[in-house]
Amino acid sequence: MRKTAIILPILLVVFLWTVTVPAQQQPMPGRSGKYDSIQLGEVTWELGQPSGGKIPVTWKVELSNTGAKDHTADLQVRFLDAQGAELFHDSVMRNKIPANGTATVSNTATVDAAQAQGIKSTKAMIRGRN
């Protein structure tokens, strides 16, 4: 009985902790060897006009496929501060890149003004789709 009185509160605390801890969004995994023919261009971005504490961040990047087959890939652009820490990221899924061709992928993300103004660099990653 005494064992149960000790174990039960411990289990309850562990359960409540696991339920209340927020899940962290993991970065997109790296590409596989199958998609080595896809090359990422440089990400270009610009800030729009602030409105209500938010700023639109418009970005674009060119994807080149040097292979003989069409590919479809997900693209994630991470926006980094001066120390290289991620401020936020944006993704565009199912981008079709023609064989021996290019595709320009772009999007606009509306983010908190403080985050947007802290952008110092970007990092783009792709993940191939089957």
N, C-alpha and C positions, 0 to 999 in steps of 0.2 A: 504494500500500500504506500509506503514511504517513497519507494522508487517511482511509482506512478505520479505522486505529488510533485516530484522534482522534474521528471522527464516531460510531463504534460505542459507546464508553463514554458519550458525551453522550446519545445516543438511549436507552441503557439507564437512565441516571439520570432522564431525563424520563419514561420509561415507568413506572419504579418510583414516582416522585413522584405521578403521576396516579392510580395504582392505590391508593396508601396514603392520599391526602388524603380525609378523610371528607366525604361529601356533606352540604351544609347544606339543611335543609328550608325551602323557600320559603313565605312567607305566601300565603294564598289571594288570587287576583286580585280586583280590585273588580268590582262588578256592572255589567252592561250596561244600556243604555237600555231594553231590553225589560222589565226588572224594576224600573223606577223607581216602580211603584205599591206596592212592598213597603217598609214602614217598620219600622225596628228600634226596639223599646222599650229601656228602660234595663236593663242586666244587673244582676241581684241575685245575690249569692253569700254563702256562709258556710262557715266551716271546721268540720270535724267533730272527733272525738276522735283524737289522735295514737296511732299503734300501730306499733311497730317502726321508728321514724324516718320514717314516712309519715303524711300527713294527707289525709283525703278533703275535696275542695273541691266543694261542691254549688252549682250555678248554674242560673239560668233567665232567659229573655228572651222577650218577646212580640213576634211578628211580625204586622203588620197588612197586609192586601192591600186597597188602595183601588180596584183595577181590577175589570173585569167578567169576567175570566177567572181560573180556578184557576191557581196556580203551584206549582212544586216548586223548592226552593232548598236549597243547602248552607249551613250556618251554622258559622262559626268564631269562638270567643271567645278573645281574647288577654288574658292576665293580665300586668300591667305593674308594674314596681317604681317607686320614687319618681322616678327619672330618665326614666321612660317606656320603658325597655328591657323587652323581652319576657322573662318568667321561664319561661313555658310557655304552651301553647295547647291547646284542646280543640275538637273538631268533632263535629257531628251532621249526617249527610248525609240527603238526600232528604226534607226537611220539606215536607209538603203544606199550602199556605195557600189556603183557599177564597176564591173571588171575594167581594169586599166583606165579608171576615171576618177572623178572627184565629186564630193558633195559638200556643200556649205551648210553647217548646222548653226542655228541661232535661236535665241530665246530672250525673254525679258523676265527677270525675277524682281518682285517688289519686296524690299527688305527694310529692316529698321535703319534709320538714317545713320546712327552711330556705327553700325556694322559696315554699311556701304562706304562710309568715309574712311574706314580703317583699312580698306583694301590696298595692298601693296604689290601682290602678285597673284598668279593663278596657276593651277595645275589641272590638266585635262587627263582623263583616263577613259579607256574604252573597254567594253566587254562584248565579245562576240555572242551572237544568238544562233542557236541551231535551227 
